[in-house]
Each structure stands twice: as C-alpha cells, then as structure tokens.
Amino acid sequence: MFAIDAVGWPQIFAWLVAGIGAVFSTQYVIQAINTVQDGRTARQASFYCAILLVPFGICAALVGVCAAALRPEISAIHALPGLITQMDDLLAAVVVAGLAGSLFGTISALRIGAATLLYKDFYLSRLRTEEGASTLRFVRVTTILVGLFPIPLAIFAPDILKVTFLAKSLRATLAVLVLFAFYAPRFGSPRAAVVSILASLVLTIRWFLAGDPRGIDNAYVALVIPIVVMAFAQVWKSAAPRSEPATSP
C-alpha cells in the first residue's frame, strides 16, 4: 500500500500515456486553449492548470488511503461512497453536490461537442448542402443518443475503472495525430489519420477484451497504431511516382 511501484512501472507508464493523451485531446480542453488571445497565454495557462491539478491528484489518492484504513473490507470502487456515508450530513451534501456539478458539466460538454462534430463533419458536409429546419432536429436527436449510448456500457462493465482507462487510451490516438498536425503536418495523409482512428478503435478494444496479452497495456497499442499507420502512409506517398510537369516545345 505504501510502495509507489506496487502495480508495476509498465502499468504506471501506461496510465501516464492514457491520462496525458486523454487530456491533450479532450474537446473542451482544446476549446478552452483556443479562446485565449495568443499562444504565449495558452502555454502559461496550460502550465498553471497542470500545477493546480497536482493537489487534486494527491487528494484523490488520499481518499483511497483513508478508505483502506477505515473500511478495509470494501473494494476500491466503493471507497468514495463508503467515506461519504461516514461523513457529516452537511459535508456529505457538499461533496455530492460537487460531484453532481462536475459530472453534469463534463457530460454536457462532451455530448454537445460530439453532436456538433457529427453535424458539421458528416450531416452538413455529406448529406446536406444548406442549413435548414431539420438540422436542429438532427442535433437534438444526436445529443440524446450520445447521452444514452454509454449507459449500458456503464451498467454492465465488469470493471468501471478499466473501462475508463480504455476510453483514455483511445483518446491517446487522437493526441498522437494532434502532435503530427502541429509538428509534422505533411507527414502521412488525412486519409491515413482516419484509418488510424478506426484501426485504433477496433484493435485497442479487442486487445482490451483479450485481457492485455503478454502484459502489454492497451494504452501502448493505441499509442503505436497511429504512428505505424501514418509512417506507412508516408512511405507509400514517398514511393508513389510523381508526374512530370509538361514542357512546351
């Protein structure tokens, strides 16, 4: 319990990859960065937020330590609810209200962001050429479906923490593509980026369902797939014959 590497360093690094990738590619985080006036302010704000998150991480770990000391018979997933039941009514109400507020705010942002992306990238560009009365209906229906779809997964998931980190691992693929877009925009191709997202979605989930064979966490799979796909696309693009410009006689 007091060993920092109790779960093993490969698992710790996998959690780091999944966590950093998830934060780096989260829609509302990118939106918040893009709202500032210049790049310098965005960098400073990002570092300030990273420093401010350190105490929250320590407090979250402290909840598990306190639960292990007070209620050693319960599982880790029941640590926070178990502690809330032993708190004063007023403090427990504050904790529950804070949890509800953070959950509703995050869920709302994600649902609206997903519905907007589906509307802009698929509905408007491929099915419709002009915005009309049906577009609002599409956004409303999509927002509801996006909110309902994860509920069965949350109910029937055998280990909610592992599923949570699986979702973070999938977003690590997007983080790799964002880095390519920033620092190597001509590396690979847009089509290869889409293929890498789809391949990562399928292969990472299959790797997770297989129980992470050979002890390789699914976060590493999600990290490697876009690199391999984009590198293959770059090699293919470089090897493709280039047409010679026509010369006038």
BALOBA-1460 file (C-alpha; in Angstrom, 3 decimals):
// residues 249
<rec num="1" residu="m" x="0.000" y="0.000" z="0.000"/>
<rec num="2" residu="f" x="2.878" y="2.362" z="0.686"/>
<rec num="3" residu="a" x="5.018" y="1.236" z="-2.285"/>
<rec num="4" residu="i" x="4.930" y="3.666" z="-5.192"/>
<rec num="5" residu="d" x="5.519" y="0.898" z="-7.748"/>
<rec num="6" residu="a" x="3.109" y="-1.670" z="-6.328"/>
<rec num="7" residu="v" x="1.261" y="-2.077" z="-9.637"/>
<rec num="8" residu="g" x="4.487" y="-2.140" z="-11.654"/>
<rec num="9" residu="w" x="6.193" y="0.546" z="-13.730"/>
<rec num="10" residu="p" x="4.756" y="-0.664" z="-17.084"/>
<rec num="11" residu="q" x="1.256" y="-0.141" z="-15.708"/>
<rec num="12" residu="i" x="2.192" y="3.255" z="-14.269"/>
<rec num="13" residu="f" x="3.604" y="4.428" z="-17.607"/>
<rec num="14" residu="a" x="0.508" y="3.069" z="-19.371"/>
<rec num="15" residu="w" x="-1.687" y="5.164" z="-17.087"/>
<rec num="16" residu="l" x="0.510" y="8.194" z="-17.821"/>
<rec num="17" residu="v" x="0.173" y="7.635" z="-21.567"/>
<rec num="18" residu="a" x="-3.592" y="7.229" z="-21.293"/>
<rec num="19" residu="g" x="-4.044" y="10.196" z="-18.963"/>
<rec num="20" residu="i" x="-1.818" y="12.633" z="-20.851"/>
<rec num="21" residu="g" x="-3.284" y="11.592" z="-24.177"/>
<rec num="22" residu="a" x="-6.825" y="11.964" z="-22.896"/>
<rec num="23" residu="v" x="-6.282" y="15.459" z="-21.506"/>
<rec num="24" residu="f" x="-4.313" y="16.570" z="-24.550"/>
<rec num="25" residu="s" x="-7.089" y="15.559" z="-26.969"/>
<rec num="26" residu="t" x="-10.168" y="16.393" z="-24.902"/>
<rec num="27" residu="q" x="-12.550" y="18.590" z="-26.876"/>
<rec num="28" residu="y" x="-13.389" y="21.158" z="-24.203"/>
<rec num="29" residu="v" x="-9.737" y="21.454" z="-23.173"/>
<rec num="30" residu="i" x="-8.759" y="22.330" z="-26.745"/>
<rec num="31" residu="q" x="-11.649" y="24.787" z="-26.926"/>
<rec num="32" residu="a" x="-10.521" y="26.481" z="-23.726"/>
<rec num="33" residu="i" x="-6.965" y="26.829" z="-25.055"/>
<rec num="34" residu="n" x="-8.199" y="28.266" z="-28.344"/>
<rec num="35" residu="t" x="-10.207" y="31.000" z="-26.615"/>
<rec num="36" residu="v" x="-7.165" y="32.875" z="-25.265"/>
<rec num="37" residu="q" x="-5.637" y="35.739" z="-27.203"/>
<rec num="38" residu="d" x="-2.242" y="34.280" z="-28.133"/>
<rec num="39" residu="g" x="-0.037" y="31.208" z="-27.923"/>
<rec num="40" residu="r" x="2.035" y="32.515" z="-25.010"/>
<rec num="41" residu="t" x="-1.038" y="32.928" z="-22.821"/>
<rec num="42" residu="a" x="-2.225" y="29.453" z="-23.818"/>
<rec num="43" residu="r" x="1.098" y="27.896" z="-22.796"/>
<rec num="44" residu="q" x="1.155" y="29.735" z="-19.469"/>
<rec num="45" residu="a" x="-2.443" y="28.782" z="-18.696"/>
<rec num="46" residu="s" x="-1.738" y="25.139" z="-19.551"/>
<rec num="47" residu="f" x="1.242" y="25.009" z="-17.175"/>
<rec num="48" residu="y" x="-0.721" y="26.761" z="-14.425"/>
<rec num="49" residu="c" x="-3.567" y="24.272" z="-14.764"/>
<rec num="50" residu="a" x="-1.123" y="21.345" z="-14.696"/>
<rec num="51" residu="i" x="0.390" y="22.637" z="-11.441"/>
<rec num="52" residu="l" x="-3.044" y="23.248" z="-9.900"/>
<rec num="53" residu="l" x="-4.122" y="19.694" z="-10.734"/>
<rec num="54" residu="v" x="-1.322" y="18.173" z="-8.630"/>
<rec num="55" residu="p" x="-3.141" y="18.750" z="-5.286"/>
<rec num="56" residu="f" x="-6.320" y="17.249" z="-6.750"/>
<rec num="57" residu="g" x="-4.442" y="14.112" z="-7.717"/>
<rec num="58" residu="i" x="-2.964" y="13.818" z="-4.231"/>
<rec num="59" residu="c" x="-6.391" y="14.307" z="-2.641"/>
<rec num="60" residu="a" x="-7.895" y="11.631" z="-4.881"/>
<rec num="61" residu="a" x="-5.182" y="9.184" z="-3.811"/>
<rec num="62" residu="l" x="-5.726" y="10.227" z="-0.179"/>
<rec num="63" residu="v" x="-9.378" y="9.188" z="-0.461"/>
<rec num="64" residu="g" x="-8.259" y="5.655" z="-1.328"/>
<rec num="65" residu="v" x="-5.747" y="5.571" z="1.531"/>
<rec num="66" residu="c" x="-8.332" y="6.771" z="4.072"/>
<rec num="67" residu="a" x="-10.881" y="4.260" z="2.789"/>
<rec num="68" residu="a" x="-8.357" y="1.431" z="3.066"/>
<rec num="69" residu="a" x="-7.670" y="2.411" z="6.682"/>
<rec num="70" residu="l" x="-11.301" y="2.964" z="7.748"/>
<rec num="71" residu="r" x="-13.086" y="0.377" z="5.593"/>
<rec num="72" residu="p" x="-10.536" y="-2.279" z="4.552"/>
<rec num="73" residu="e" x="-13.302" y="-4.753" z="3.711"/>
<rec num="74" residu="i" x="-14.758" y="-2.753" z="0.783"/>
<rec num="75" residu="s" x="-13.465" y="-2.707" z="-2.783"/>
<rec num="76" residu="a" x="-11.603" y="0.256" z="-4.263"/>
<rec num="77" residu="i" x="-14.539" y="1.322" z="-6.426"/>
<rec num="78" residu="h" x="-16.633" y="1.797" z="-3.263"/>
<rec num="79" residu="a" x="-14.015" y="3.907" z="-1.477"/>
<rec num="80" residu="l" x="-15.598" y="7.300" z="-2.129"/>
<rec num="81" residu="p" x="-19.226" y="6.234" z="-1.456"/>
<rec num="82" residu="g" x="-18.062" y="4.434" z="1.682"/>
<rec num="83" residu="l" x="-16.384" y="7.562" z="3.012"/>
<rec num="84" residu="i" x="-19.375" y="9.754" z="2.160"/>
<rec num="85" residu="t" x="-21.663" y="7.565" z="4.261"/>
<rec num="86" residu="q" x="-19.415" y="8.213" z="7.286"/>
<rec num="87" residu="m" x="-19.209" y="11.980" z="6.818"/>
<rec num="88" residu="d" x="-21.253" y="14.692" z="8.473"/>
<rec num="89" residu="d" x="-24.526" y="15.369" z="6.656"/>
<rec num="90" residu="l" x="-23.546" y="18.899" z="5.653"/>
<rec num="91" residu="l" x="-20.111" y="17.899" z="4.360"/>
<rec num="92" residu="a" x="-21.581" y="14.884" z="2.577"/>
<rec num="93" residu="a" x="-24.113" y="17.160" z="0.857"/>
<rec num="94" residu="v" x="-21.310" y="19.466" z="-0.299"/>
<rec num="95" residu="v" x="-19.336" y="16.504" z="-1.700"/>
<rec num="96" residu="v" x="-22.332" y="15.051" z="-3.529"/>
<rec num="97" residu="a" x="-23.284" y="18.461" z="-4.951"/>
<rec num="98" residu="g" x="-19.711" y="18.957" z="-6.172"/>
<rec num="99" residu="l" x="-19.661" y="15.521" z="-7.810"/>
<rec num="100" residu="a" x="-23.012" y="16.120" z="-9.486"/>
<rec num="101" residu="g" x="-21.943" y="19.552" z="-10.744"/>
<rec num="102" residu="s" x="-18.667" y="18.271" z="-12.192"/>
<rec num="103" residu="l" x="-20.328" y="15.270" z="-13.821"/>
<rec num="104" residu="f" x="-23.165" y="17.250" z="-15.367"/>
<rec num="105" residu="g" x="-20.803" y="19.908" z="-16.659"/>
<rec num="106" residu="t" x="-18.422" y="17.382" z="-18.225"/>
<rec num="107" residu="i" x="-21.175" y="15.209" z="-19.678"/>
<rec num="108" residu="s" x="-22.959" y="18.202" z="-21.177"/>
<rec num="109" residu="a" x="-19.784" y="19.500" z="-22.806"/>
<rec num="110" residu="l" x="-18.946" y="16.094" z="-24.266"/>
<rec num="111" residu="r" x="-22.466" y="15.474" z="-25.570"/>
<rec num="112" residu="i" x="-22.733" y="18.880" z="-27.218"/>
<rec num="113" residu="g" x="-19.244" y="18.553" z="-28.666"/>
<rec num="114" residu="a" x="-19.930" y="15.096" z="-30.118"/>
<rec num="115" residu="a" x="-23.257" y="16.204" z="-31.587"/>
<rec num="116" residu="t" x="-21.635" y="19.281" z="-33.125"/>
<rec num="117" residu="l" x="-18.843" y="17.229" z="-34.695"/>
<rec num="118" residu="l" x="-21.324" y="14.750" z="-36.186"/>
<rec num="119" residu="y" x="-23.405" y="17.626" z="-37.510"/>
<rec num="120" residu="k" x="-20.521" y="19.593" z="-39.032"/>
<rec num="121" residu="d" x="-18.347" y="16.755" z="-40.344"/>
<rec num="122" residu="f" x="-20.985" y="14.267" z="-41.533"/>
<rec num="123" residu="y" x="-24.514" y="15.627" z="-41.726"/>
<rec num="124" residu="l" x="-23.813" y="19.091" z="-43.097"/>
<rec num="125" residu="s" x="-20.931" y="18.190" z="-45.395"/>
<rec num="126" residu="r" x="-22.168" y="14.889" z="-46.805"/>
<rec num="127" residu="l" x="-25.941" y="14.787" z="-46.519"/>
<rec num="128" residu="r" x="-26.909" y="18.451" z="-46.628"/>
<rec num="129" residu="t" x="-25.528" y="21.414" z="-48.502"/>
<rec num="130" residu="e" x="-27.527" y="24.090" z="-46.691"/>
<rec num="131" residu="e" x="-28.673" y="24.518" z="-43.125"/>
<rec num="132" residu="g" x="-32.403" y="24.039" z="-42.725"/>
<rec num="133" residu="a" x="-35.117" y="23.317" z="-40.194"/>
<rec num="134" residu="s" x="-34.092" y="19.665" z="-39.902"/>
<rec num="135" residu="t" x="-30.577" y="20.497" z="-38.697"/>
<rec num="136" residu="l" x="-31.740" y="21.484" z="-35.225"/>
<rec num="137" residu="r" x="-33.721" y="18.245" z="-35.025"/>
<rec num="138" residu="f" x="-30.604" y="16.299" z="-36.004"/>
<rec num="139" residu="v" x="-28.531" y="17.958" z="-33.270"/>
<rec num="140" residu="r" x="-31.237" y="17.324" z="-30.667"/>
<rec num="141" residu="v" x="-31.620" y="13.639" z="-31.568"/>
<rec num="142" residu="t" x="-27.857" y="13.134" z="-31.756"/>
<rec num="143" residu="t" x="-27.339" y="14.747" z="-28.360"/>
<rec num="144" residu="i" x="-29.897" y="12.388" z="-26.800"/>
<rec num="145" residu="l" x="-28.424" y="9.291" z="-28.475"/>
<rec num="146" residu="v" x="-24.875" y="10.239" z="-27.496"/>
<rec num="147" residu="g" x="-26.050" y="10.596" z="-23.899"/>
<rec num="148" residu="l" x="-27.931" y="7.272" z="-23.860"/>
<rec num="149" residu="f" x="-25.336" y="5.155" z="-25.649"/>
<rec num="150" residu="p" x="-22.776" y="4.920" z="-22.783"/>
<rec num="151" residu="i" x="-25.383" y="3.983" z="-20.138"/>
<rec num="152" residu="p" x="-25.458" y="0.217" z="-20.898"/>
<rec num="153" residu="l" x="-21.661" y="0.206" z="-21.016"/>
<rec num="154" residu="a" x="-21.529" y="1.809" z="-17.567"/>
<rec num="155" residu="i" x="-24.120" y="-0.605" z="-16.139"/>
<rec num="156" residu="f" x="-22.710" y="-3.861" z="-17.499"/>
<rec num="157" residu="a" x="-18.989" y="-3.041" z="-17.480"/>
<rec num="158" residu="p" x="-17.225" y="-5.582" z="-15.224"/>
<rec num="159" residu="d" x="-14.586" y="-3.094" z="-14.076"/>
<rec num="160" residu="i" x="-15.538" y="0.552" z="-14.488"/>
<rec num="161" residu="l" x="-12.005" y="1.780" z="-13.773"/>
<rec num="162" residu="k" x="-10.515" y="-0.360" z="-16.540"/>
<rec num="163" residu="v" x="-13.193" y="0.815" z="-18.962"/>
<rec num="164" residu="t" x="-12.425" y="4.410" z="-18.001"/>
<rec num="165" residu="f" x="-8.754" y="3.968" z="-18.793"/>
<rec num="166" residu="l" x="-9.694" y="2.192" z="-22.031"/>
<rec num="167" residu="a" x="-11.531" y="5.351" z="-23.088"/>
<rec num="168" residu="k" x="-8.479" y="7.407" z="-22.149"/>
<rec num="169" residu="s" x="-6.259" y="5.071" z="-24.179"/>
<rec num="170" residu="l" x="-8.429" y="5.523" z="-27.248"/>
<rec num="171" residu="r" x="-8.037" y="9.272" z="-26.960"/>
<rec num="172" residu="a" x="-4.257" y="8.844" z="-26.846"/>
<rec num="173" residu="t" x="-4.525" y="8.004" z="-30.554"/>
<rec num="174" residu="l" x="-6.022" y="11.427" z="-31.158"/>
<rec num="175" residu="a" x="-3.216" y="13.028" z="-29.167"/>
<rec num="176" residu="v" x="-0.637" y="11.455" z="-31.471"/>
<rec num="177" residu="l" x="-2.477" y="12.765" z="-34.528"/>
<rec num="178" residu="v" x="-2.698" y="16.232" z="-32.977"/>
<rec num="179" residu="l" x="1.071" y="16.201" z="-32.433"/>
<rec num="180" residu="f" x="1.560" y="15.227" z="-36.074"/>
<rec num="181" residu="a" x="-0.719" y="18.080" z="-37.105"/>
<rec num="182" residu="f" x="1.296" y="20.548" z="-35.004"/>
<rec num="183" residu="y" x="4.862" y="19.487" z="-35.719"/>
<rec num="184" residu="a" x="4.708" y="17.398" z="-38.912"/>
<rec num="185" residu="p" x="1.612" y="18.481" z="-40.843"/>
<rec num="186" residu="r" x="2.854" y="16.892" z="-44.094"/>
<rec num="187" residu="f" x="3.668" y="13.538" z="-42.514"/>
<rec num="188" residu="g" x="1.231" y="10.828" z="-43.607"/>
<rec num="189" residu="s" x="-2.106" y="11.902" z="-45.017"/>
<rec num="190" residu="p" x="-5.591" y="12.874" z="-43.828"/>
<rec num="191" residu="r" x="-6.949" y="9.542" z="-45.057"/>
<rec num="192" residu="a" x="-4.289" y="7.690" z="-43.057"/>
<rec num="193" residu="a" x="-5.306" y="9.678" z="-39.975"/>
<rec num="194" residu="v" x="-8.911" y="8.495" z="-40.364"/>
<rec num="195" residu="v" x="-7.734" y="4.913" z="-40.936"/>
<rec num="196" residu="s" x="-5.561" y="5.063" z="-37.821"/>
<rec num="197" residu="i" x="-8.512" y="6.237" z="-35.719"/>
<rec num="198" residu="l" x="-10.723" y="3.402" z="-36.961"/>
<rec num="199" residu="a" x="-7.944" y="0.832" z="-36.623"/>
<rec num="200" residu="s" x="-7.142" y="2.000" z="-33.106"/>
<rec num="201" residu="l" x="-10.814" y="1.867" z="-32.138"/>
<rec num="202" residu="v" x="-11.104" y="-1.771" z="-33.253"/>
<rec num="203" residu="l" x="-7.695" y="-3.155" z="-32.295"/>
<rec num="204" residu="t" x="-7.386" y="-1.406" z="-28.936"/>
<rec num="205" residu="i" x="-10.811" y="-2.617" z="-27.815"/>
<rec num="206" residu="r" x="-10.024" y="-6.163" z="-28.996"/>
<rec num="207" residu="w" x="-6.714" y="-6.023" z="-27.139"/>
<rec num="208" residu="f" x="-8.560" y="-4.881" z="-24.011"/>
<rec num="209" residu="l" x="-11.162" y="-7.663" z="-24.326"/>
<rec num="210" residu="a" x="-8.352" y="-10.196" z="-24.758"/>
<rec num="211" residu="g" x="-7.028" y="-9.210" z="-21.345"/>
<rec num="212" residu="d" x="-3.966" y="-7.227" z="-22.481"/>
<rec num="213" residu="p" x="-1.885" y="-10.202" z="-23.744"/>
<rec num="214" residu="r" x="1.727" y="-10.528" z="-22.569"/>
<rec num="215" residu="g" x="1.119" y="-7.789" z="-20.036"/>
<rec num="216" residu="i" x="1.108" y="-5.056" z="-22.711"/>
<rec num="217" residu="d" x="-1.455" y="-2.456" z="-21.727"/>
<rec num="218" residu="n" x="-3.958" y="-1.320" z="-24.351"/>
<rec num="219" residu="a" x="-2.679" y="2.257" z="-23.954"/>
<rec num="220" residu="y" x="0.543" y="1.266" z="-25.729"/>
<rec num="221" residu="v" x="-1.483" y="-0.292" z="-28.554"/>
<rec num="222" residu="a" x="-3.480" y="2.914" z="-29.004"/>
<rec num="223" residu="l" x="-0.235" y="4.894" z="-28.986"/>
<rec num="224" residu="v" x="1.600" y="2.776" z="-31.561"/>
<rec num="225" residu="i" x="-1.199" y="2.267" z="-34.123"/>
<rec num="226" residu="p" x="-1.367" y="5.876" z="-35.435"/>
<rec num="227" residu="i" x="2.422" y="6.069" z="-35.628"/>
<rec num="228" residu="v" x="2.595" y="2.864" z="-37.684"/>
<rec num="229" residu="v" x="-0.295" y="3.813" z="-39.973"/>
<rec num="230" residu="m" x="0.966" y="7.338" z="-40.599"/>
<rec num="231" residu="a" x="4.520" y="6.079" z="-41.194"/>
<rec num="232" residu="f" x="3.241" y="3.522" z="-43.700"/>
<rec num="233" residu="a" x="1.245" y="6.239" z="-45.459"/>
<rec num="234" residu="q" x="4.334" y="8.445" z="-45.598"/>
<rec num="235" residu="v" x="6.423" y="5.656" z="-47.128"/>
<rec num="236" residu="w" x="3.663" y="4.913" z="-49.629"/>
<rec num="237" residu="k" x="3.402" y="8.606" z="-50.536"/>
<rec num="238" residu="s" x="7.159" y="8.919" z="-50.968"/>
<rec num="239" residu="a" x="7.347" y="5.802" z="-53.126"/>
<rec num="240" residu="a" x="4.468" y="6.863" z="-55.374"/>
<rec num="241" residu="p" x="5.673" y="8.091" z="-58.788"/>
<rec num="242" residu="r" x="5.337" y="11.802" z="-59.304"/>
<rec num="243" residu="s" x="4.012" y="13.088" z="-62.570"/>
<rec num="244" residu="e" x="6.499" y="15.165" z="-64.566"/>
<rec num="245" residu="p" x="5.311" y="18.654" z="-65.489"/>
<rec num="246" residu="a" x="4.607" y="19.074" z="-69.144"/>
<rec num="247" residu="t" x="7.250" y="21.065" z="-71.041"/>
<rec num="248" residu="s" x="6.430" y="23.239" z="-74.016"/>
<rec num="249" residu="p" x="8.320" y="22.512" z="-77.248"/>
